[in-house]
Amino acid sequence: MKIGVFATFMSPNATPQMIRDFGQRAENMGLDSIWMGEHVVLFDKQTFGYPGSKDGRIPVPPGGGMLDVTATFGFLAAATKTVRFGTGVALVPQRNPIYTAKEMATLDWLSGGRMDFGIGVGWNKEEVEICGYRWGDRGARCNEFLEVMRRLWTEPVVDFNGKWVRCETARLDPKPIQKPHVPIIVGGHAEAAYARAVRYGAGWYGFNRDPAGVKENLRQLDAAFAQAGRTRPSGFDIIITPPI
């Protein structure tokens, strides 16, 4: 078992000095990793409530907001040497997949291969839509985006003809340091999430899960592997952020 920490860096509290000290203290304590959630914008009115709080709202300081994961992990990578970094989770269906592939490959390159790409489809309908995408097809879009990112990370030249992404002779460099690519850790508790973990994942991520919940999650995950005619590999990572 490896022990890491989940950190929601929010302004105005998360100053550069605070983040630098946090990363260095985590590393010096021997923690394995720092995980960070993602939200680009928050809304005063939203269709669905945040599942991690009783009132359905993300607790942020007055006038504050969540820092960007890419910039923050780049900053932390420069301030540390060994601690790993994980997105918990990156909201793939509302991201540009080409920029995301470039960002994660660059972070892996600059950090010396210390990135884990935790991904999910998200719960905030308004956030998906303000980023220019439809809510209802986010699962299918997530799968296609993961497919094209994985190919850009591993193939010298990519031709791709999907519903949302089309390209010919595309090259993305530098490639990630980790091979075959930055590990994809699939988050979510729905049947589609388990199938996505089987198809694309080097691991599964559970947020706000207690031991009883994790036991049921792993039963469902193993059922998804069985449905695909496989068993869960011994090196398949299970990452859990327990309830606060």
KAUR-V930341 format. One record per backbone hydrogen bond with DSSP energy under -0.5 kcal/mol. NH is the residue of the N-H (numbers start at 1). CO is the residue of the C=O. Records with the same first field share a line. If there is no record, write none. Layout:
BEGIN
NH: CO ; CO
END
This chain:
BEGIN
4: 2
5: 33
7: 5 ; 35
9: 7
10: 8
11: 65
14: 10
15: 13
19: 15
20: 16
21: 17
22: 18
23: 19
24: 20
25: 21
26: 22
27: 23
28: 24
29: 25
30: 27
31: 26
32: 3
34: 84
35: 5
36: 86
38: 89
50: 56
53: 50
56: 53
60: 58
64: 61
67: 9
72: 68
73: 69
74: 70
75: 71
76: 72
77: 73
78: 74
79: 75 ; 76
80: 76 ; 77
84: 32
85: 114
86: 34
87: 116
88: 36 ; 86
90: 118
92: 90 ; 120
93: 120
94: 91
95: 92
97: 95
100: 96
101: 97
102: 98
103: 99
104: 100
105: 101
106: 102
107: 103
108: 104
109: 105
110: 106
111: 107
112: 108 ; 109
113: 108
116: 85
117: 183
118: 116
119: 185
120: 90
125: 123
128: 124
129: 125
130: 126
131: 127
132: 129
133: 128
138: 135
141: 137
142: 138
143: 139
144: 140
145: 141
146: 142
147: 143
148: 144
149: 145
150: 146
151: 147
152: 148
153: 149
154: 150
155: 151
158: 170
160: 167
162: 165
167: 160
170: 158
183: 115
185: 117 ; 183
186: 184 ; 203
187: 119
188: 205
194: 190
195: 191
196: 192
197: 193
198: 194
199: 195
200: 196
201: 196 ; 197
202: 184
203: 184
204: 237
205: 186
206: 239
208: 241
209: 241
214: 210
215: 211
216: 212
217: 213
218: 214
219: 215
220: 216
221: 217
222: 218
223: 219
224: 220
225: 221
226: 222
227: 223
228: 224
229: 226
230: 225
236: 233
237: 202 ; 235
239: 204 ; 237
241: 206
242: 240
END
